[in-house]
Amino acid sequence: MRVALYCRISTDEDLQRYSLVNQEEVLRRLAASRGWEVAAIFRDRTSGSNASRPGLDALLDLLAEGGADAVAVTEQDRLSRLEEVPWAILKQTFRDTATKLYTLSGEYDFGNEDQEFTADILALIDRRRRKTVVRQMVRGRAAAAKRGEWLGKPPFGYRRNPETGHLQPIPEEAAVVRDIFELYTSGLLGTARIAELVKDRINTRSVSFSFVADLLKNPVYVGDLCARIGAEDIAVPGAHEAIVTRERWQAANRLMQARATDYKRAMLAGVSGLVTGMIYCECGELLSPSTGSKWTRAGYTTYHYYRHLRKHRHGCKAAHRMDRVDHAVRQALADLAACPEVARKILRRAGTPREVEAAKARIQDIEARLNRLRQAEERLLPLYLSGDWDRKQLDAQKRQIARDLAAQAKALAEAQLKLRLAQSEAVDLDLVADAFAVVADIGTLALPEQQAVLRGLASRVTVSKECAITLTAMIPVREQTFVDYRVQAG
């Protein structure tokens, strides 16, 4: 009978009953005692819970080709500690190829219900044992970490004490760590430049700006041990000797955070559009500059957008190409400067008798409303004292009257401004002409100059989902006096 030998040891087991060499030797003796022909030998160094293993995959390929009549392992858990579904698939492969499984304690034919049941029981026990071992290992590692013992490879600058398990500074490497912190907190050098300066002193590792950045952020250098084991986060302050002071470490991290913020602002400024900071979606939210890439025939092309940086609470996901919006705004300004209708509307603001009378009537109406609200406010207390209202009703009515008073006061101020404009004798035609001349030539200016002109002449830009632009322009009637005028562009 041709038999394939399968040997496996696991990296997650502290105690291995047999090494790969011992397993192979034991299985060869078993084959020789039974008179079997060894068709092939397969080896794995991985957990038995993994369904895909190089050695196991090669073994199954051999069985599918009919290259062996049986498989021999020292124990069933060497072949599998799989969960139920992968274990069922593995058994089906053995059944389909009419292959038997031999261990040092017996044989299993998965075409036989009784033998399959026995193998299933052993598989269940193996799975349970593995989970128990894993839990014990996690608890053991967590307990060791809480005692301040370092698990895994020590960070640069430290070695692990084999007796206590705690970290100990390596003098030569610790000096490099201190120099890195000192160079960075000086504020003169960045992580990339520091990496170039210290790379000759670090021979066993590749040194880049990310190495320096990770080193600066690591709290291990102030003596703290921070680890996540299983689902538990473990923090042990003062677990080992510090290389740098906590004040130095905190200063380095504050500087790193500040530089990251400045970098983000610089990136946003780099894609700043004409209407950045004053463009609003039709949903009422301010839009921010953003960058995205799209694959074209020429390769990846970068586009800039105005969009919501965070998902709007109403679900709005509007995003508009920056170049298209800016072009539409420039066109709207040009149309505004070249439109005779706008000039006529401004000139009419010089005032007519009809406008003066309408403004006075509006003011009288608002003043009458204000008087009625004040009288209603004075009647609130007697109603409460007489017992007609309770305190809750009184407070609600007071809040409503206060809101109405504020709204009417605002309306009165606007009406008085309109009256002053209507009573004026003339507009400053030179000021209007200068403003229109600048707007007409805005396309010839640099972007910062365009932004300055736009912010001097407009208060808001609103964009719809269809990218229709509404520009609220402030046309100067005279110094410190403006008239709003809305112009739309597609």
WOFENDA-V304523 format. One record per residue. N is the residue number from 1. RES is the residue in one small letter. PSI is psi in degrees with one decimal (* if undefined). NEAR is the number of other ideal C-beta (glycine too) atoms within 8 Angstrom. Layout:
N_RES_PSI_NEAR + N_RES_PSI_NEAR
This chain:
1_m_135.9_8 + 2_r_127.6_10 + 3_v_141.3_15 + 4_a_130.5_17 + 5_l_133.7_15 + 6_y_125.7_16 + 7_c_139.2_17 + 8_r_137.5_16 + 9_i_153.6_12 + 10_s_141.7_10 + 11_t_-13.4_7 + 12_d_13.7_7 + 13_e_129.4_8 + 14_d_-36.4_3 + 15_l_121.0_4 + 16_q_122.2_7 + 17_r_-39.9_5 + 18_y_142.5_10 + 19_s_172.2_7 + 20_l_-40.9_11 + 21_v_-43.3_6 + 22_n_-41.1_8 + 23_q_-45.2_15 + 24_e_-40.7_12 + 25_e_-44.1_8 + 26_v_-43.2_11 + 27_l_-34.3_13 + 28_r_-41.0_10 + 29_r_-38.5_8 + 30_l_-44.1_12 + 31_a_-40.3_13 + 32_a_-39.3_8 + 33_s_-28.9_6 + 34_r_-7.4_7 + 35_g_27.8_5 + 36_w_153.0_12 + 37_e_124.6_7 + 38_v_110.4_10 + 39_a_-38.1_9 + 40_a_161.4_10 + 41_i_130.9_9 + 42_f_142.7_12 + 43_r_145.5_10 + 44_d_145.1_12 + 45_r_77.5_8 + 46_t_173.3_9 + 47_s_144.7_8 + 48_g_-8.4_14 + 49_s_-8.0_8 + 50_n_123.5_7 + 51_a_-28.0_7 + 52_s_111.9_5 + 53_r_141.6_10 + 54_p_-47.7_6 + 55_g_-44.0_12 + 56_l_-41.1_12 + 57_d_-42.1_9 + 58_a_-37.1_9 + 59_l_-46.0_13 + 60_l_-35.4_9 + 61_d_-41.0_8 + 62_l_-42.0_12 + 63_l_-40.4_15 + 64_a_-30.5_8 + 65_e_-2.7_6 + 66_g_25.9_6 + 67_g_-4.9_9 + 68_a_152.7_13 + 69_d_-16.5_8 + 70_a_163.7_13 + 71_v_135.2_16 + 72_a_131.8_14 + 73_v_158.9_16 + 74_t_-42.4_11 + 75_e_155.9_9 + 76_q_-33.4_13 + 77_d_-13.8_11 + 78_r_-34.0_11 + 79_l_-41.6_12 + 80_s_136.4_11 + 81_r_38.3_10 + 82_l_158.3_12 + 83_e_177.4_7 + 84_e_-47.6_6 + 85_v_-51.4_6 + 86_p_-34.6_10 + 87_w_-40.7_12 + 88_a_-38.3_8 + 89_i_-41.6_9 + 90_l_-43.3_12 + 91_k_-38.3_11 + 92_q_-36.2_8 + 93_t_-42.7_12 + 94_f_-40.1_13 + 95_r_-44.3_9 + 96_d_-33.3_6 + 97_t_5.3_9 + 98_a_44.9_6 + 99_t_137.2_11 + 100_k_155.7_10 + 101_l_125.8_16 + 102_y_136.5_12 + 103_t_176.4_12 + 104_l_-18.1_6 + 105_s_-5.4_4 + 106_g_-172.1_5 + 107_e_155.0_8 + 108_y_124.4_13 + 109_d_111.0_9 + 110_f_-5.7_11 + 111_g_-8.4_6 + 112_n_121.9_7 + 113_e_-42.0_5 + 114_d_-45.4_6 + 115_q_-35.4_11 + 116_e_-39.8_13 + 117_f_-42.0_8 + 118_t_-43.1_9 + 119_a_-36.5_13 + 120_d_-40.1_9 + 121_i_-44.3_8 + 122_l_-39.8_10 + 123_a_-39.9_13 + 124_l_-43.3_8 + 125_i_-41.7_8 + 126_d_-40.9_13 + 127_r_-43.4_12 + 128_r_-41.2_8 + 129_r_-39.6_9 + 130_r_-44.1_12 + 131_k_-38.3_8 + 132_t_-43.5_8 + 133_v_-42.1_10 + 134_v_-44.6_9 + 135_r_-41.6_8 + 136_q_-40.5_8 + 137_m_-42.4_10 + 138_v_-45.1_10 + 139_r_-40.2_8 + 140_g_-42.4_8 + 141_r_-39.8_10 + 142_a_-42.0_12 + 143_a_-40.7_8 + 144_a_-40.7_10 + 145_a_-39.3_14 + 146_k_-24.1_8 + 147_r_-1.3_8 + 148_g_9.6_11 + 149_e_139.6_9 + 150_w_132.7_12 + 151_l_128.9_8 + 152_g_-164.4_4 + 153_k_130.3_3 + 154_p_148.8_8 + 155_p_164.2_10 + 156_f_134.5_9 + 157_g_-11.3_11 + 158_y_157.2_16 + 159_r_158.5_7 + 160_r_126.2_10 + 161_n_117.0_9 + 162_p_-21.4_4 + 163_e_-44.9_4 + 164_t_-21.5_5 + 165_g_-1.4_11 + 166_h_160.6_11 + 167_l_145.7_14 + 168_q_135.4_10 + 169_p_142.6_10 + 170_i_116.0_9 + 171_p_-47.4_6 + 172_e_-44.9_6 + 173_e_-36.3_12 + 174_a_-36.2_12 + 175_a_-38.2_8 + 176_v_-42.7_13 + 177_v_-44.9_14 + 178_r_-39.8_10 + 179_d_-38.5_9 + 180_i_-46.2_13 + 181_f_-39.5_14 + 182_e_-42.8_9 + 183_l_-40.3_11 + 184_y_-44.8_15 + 185_t_-14.0_10 + 186_s_-21.8_7 + 187_g_1.7_4 + 188_l_-24.2_4 + 189_l_149.4_8 + 190_g_179.2_8 + 191_t_-37.2_11 + 192_a_-44.8_9 + 193_r_-38.5_8 + 194_i_-39.1_14 + 195_a_-39.0_13 + 196_e_-36.5_7 + 197_l_-32.2_8 + 198_v_-3.4_13 + 199_k_-30.1_8 + 200_d_-19.8_4 + 201_r_-2.1_6 + 202_i_95.3_11 + 203_n_-22.0_4 + 204_t_-1.7_3 + 205_r_153.8_7 + 206_s_129.0_4 + 207_v_123.6_9 + 208_s_179.5_8 + 209_f_-31.7_10 + 210_s_-35.2_7 + 211_f_-44.3_11 + 212_v_-42.0_16 + 213_a_-43.9_10 + 214_d_-38.3_8 + 215_l_-43.0_12 + 216_l_-30.8_14 + 217_k_-13.0_8 + 218_n_119.2_8 + 219_p_-3.1_8 + 220_v_-26.4_12 + 221_y_-7.7_14 + 222_v_12.4_11 + 223_g_4.0_10 + 224_d_141.4_11 + 225_l_120.8_12 + 226_c_124.1_9 + 227_a_153.3_8 + 228_r_113.9_6 + 229_i_117.4_10 + 230_g_-126.5_6 + 231_a_12.0_2 + 232_e_131.5_7 + 233_d_125.1_6 + 234_i_129.6_12 + 235_a_124.2_7 + 236_v_96.0_12 + 237_p_141.7_6 + 238_g_33.8_7 + 239_a_-24.0_10 + 240_h_177.8_13 + 241_e_132.6_7 + 242_a_150.7_10 + 243_i_-37.8_11 + 244_v_159.9_10 + 245_t_157.2_7 + 246_r_-35.1_7 + 247_e_-41.8_6 + 248_r_-43.7_11 + 249_w_-43.8_14 + 250_q_-39.7_8 + 251_a_-41.7_9 + 252_a_-41.4_12 + 253_n_-33.5_10 + 254_r_-42.8_8 + 255_l_-40.7_11 + 256_m_-41.5_12 + 257_q_-41.5_8 + 258_a_-41.1_8 + 259_r_-36.5_9 + 260_a_-40.3_8 + 261_t_-44.0_8 + 262_d_-37.9_8 + 263_y_-41.9_8 + 264_k_-40.6_8 + 265_r_-39.4_8 + 266_a_-38.3_8 + 267_m_-42.5_8 + 268_l_-39.6_10 + 269_a_-32.3_7 + 270_g_-25.5_6 + 271_v_17.8_11 + 272_s_133.0_9 + 273_g_-177.9_12 + 274_l_-37.5_11 + 275_v_19.8_12 + 276_t_130.9_11 + 277_g_-7.9_5 + 278_m_10.3_11 + 279_i_130.2_13 + 280_y_143.8_12 + 281_c_159.8_13 + 282_e_-15.6_9 + 283_c_-6.5_8 + 284_g_-5.2_5 + 285_e_145.1_9 + 286_l_134.8_7 + 287_l_149.1_12 + 288_s_154.3_10 + 289_p_145.3_12 + 290_s_162.5_11 + 291_t_141.9_9 + 292_g_161.2_7 + 293_s_150.7_8 + 294_k_138.5_7 + 295_w_127.0_6 + 296_t_177.8_7 + 297_r_-29.6_3 + 298_a_1.2_4 + 299_g_-162.4_6 + 300_y_129.1_7 + 301_t_133.5_9 + 302_t_132.7_7 + 303_y_149.8_11 + 304_h_143.0_11 + 305_y_159.7_12 + 306_y_121.9_15 + 307_r_170.8_11 + 308_h_125.2_13 + 309_l_-31.1_5 + 310_r_153.5_4 + 311_k_127.2_6 + 312_h_148.1_11 + 313_r_-23.2_4 + 314_h_5.8_5 + 315_g_10.3_6 + 316_c_129.7_9 + 317_k_32.7_8 + 318_a_137.4_12 + 319_a_128.3_8 + 320_h_135.8_12 + 321_r_128.7_9 + 322_m_-41.8_13 + 323_d_-37.1_8 + 324_r_-41.8_9 + 325_v_-46.2_18 + 326_d_-39.6_11 + 327_h_-41.7_8 + 328_a_-36.8_12 + 329_v_-43.1_15 + 330_r_-39.4_12 + 331_q_-39.1_9 + 332_a_-41.1_13 + 333_l_-41.2_15 + 334_a_-42.0_12 + 335_d_-37.6_10 + 336_l_-42.9_14 + 337_a_-26.3_10 + 338_a_7.4_6 + 339_c_113.9_9 + 340_p_-29.6_5 + 341_e_-37.6_6 + 342_v_-43.8_11 + 343_a_-41.9_10 + 344_r_-39.0_8 + 345_k_-37.7_10 + 346_i_-42.0_12 + 347_l_-34.7_8 + 348_r_-21.5_8 + 349_r_-9.3_12 + 350_a_-19.0_8 + 351_g_136.8_10 + 352_t_157.4_7 + 353_p_-36.8_5 + 354_r_-40.9_6 + 355_e_-37.6_11 + 356_v_-46.0_12 + 357_e_-39.0_8 + 358_a_-39.1_9 + 359_a_-39.9_12 + 360_k_-40.4_9 + 361_a_-39.5_8 + 362_r_-41.4_10 + 363_i_-42.4_12 + 364_q_-39.6_8 + 365_d_-42.9_8 + 366_i_-40.8_12 + 367_e_-35.9_9 + 368_a_-41.1_8 + 369_r_-39.4_9 + 370_l_-40.6_12 + 371_n_-41.9_8 + 372_r_-38.7_8 + 373_l_-40.1_12 + 374_r_-38.7_9 + 375_q_-40.9_8 + 376_a_-34.8_9 + 377_e_-36.6_10 + 378_e_-26.1_7 + 379_r_-7.3_8 + 380_l_-45.7_13 + 381_l_-44.7_7 + 382_p_-38.3_7 + 383_l_-38.4_10 + 384_y_-42.5_11 + 385_l_-29.6_6 + 386_s_-10.2_6 + 387_g_1.3_4 + 388_d_-31.2_5 + 389_w_150.9_10 + 390_d_177.9_6 + 391_r_-36.0_7 + 392_k_-43.5_6 + 393_q_-38.9_8 + 394_l_-47.4_12 + 395_d_-40.1_8 + 396_a_-42.0_8 + 397_q_-36.7_10 + 398_k_-42.3_10 + 399_r_-39.3_8 + 400_q_-42.3_8 + 401_i_-38.3_12 + 402_a_-41.3_8 + 403_r_-41.8_8 + 404_d_-38.2_9 + 405_l_-43.2_12 + 406_a_-41.0_8 + 407_a_-41.8_8 + 408_q_-33.9_12 + 409_a_-40.4_9 + 410_k_-43.1_8 + 411_a_-36.3_9 + 412_l_-41.7_12 + 413_a_-41.2_8 + 414_e_-41.1_8 + 415_a_-39.2_12 + 416_q_-35.9_9 + 417_l_-42.3_8 + 418_k_-35.6_11 + 419_l_-41.9_12 + 420_r_-39.7_8 + 421_l_-41.3_12 + 422_a_-29.7_13 + 423_q_-8.2_7 + 424_s_153.3_12 + 425_e_-32.5_4 + 426_a_161.7_6 + 427_v_164.0_12 + 428_d_89.8_10 + 429_l_-34.3_7 + 430_d_-40.3_6 + 431_l_-42.9_11 + 432_v_-41.3_14 + 433_a_-42.0_8 + 434_d_-43.4_8 + 435_a_-43.1_11 + 436_f_-34.4_11 + 437_a_-41.1_9 + 438_v_-43.8_9 + 439_v_-39.0_13 + 440_a_-30.5_9 + 441_d_19.1_8 + 442_i_-29.8_13 + 443_g_-18.2_7 + 444_t_-5.9_4 + 445_l_159.5_9 + 446_a_160.7_5 + 447_l_-46.8_8 + 448_p_-36.6_6 + 449_e_-38.6_8 + 450_q_-42.3_13 + 451_q_-41.8_11 + 452_a_-43.1_8 + 453_v_-45.8_12 + 454_l_-43.8_14 + 455_r_-20.5_8 + 456_g_-19.4_5 + 457_l_-11.9_11 + 458_a_148.5_12 + 459_s_-20.6_7 + 460_r_145.8_8 + 461_v_127.1_14 + 462_t_134.7_11 + 463_v_135.4_16 + 464_s_174.5_8 + 465_k_-29.0_5 + 466_e_11.6_4 + 467_c_32.1_12 + 468_a_128.5_9 + 469_i_131.6_14 + 470_t_115.2_11 + 471_l_121.0_15 + 472_t_99.9_12 + 473_a_147.9_13 + 474_m_98.3_11 + 475_i_124.9_13 + 476_p_121.2_11 + 477_v_-43.0_13 + 478_r_176.7_9 + 479_e_131.3_6 + 480_q_10.1_3 + 481_t_124.7_8 + 482_f_155.5_7 + 483_v_127.3_11 + 484_d_139.3_9 + 485_y_127.1_11 + 486_r_132.7_8 + 487_v_139.5_12 + 488_q_149.0_9 + 489_a_148.3_11 + 490_g_*_6
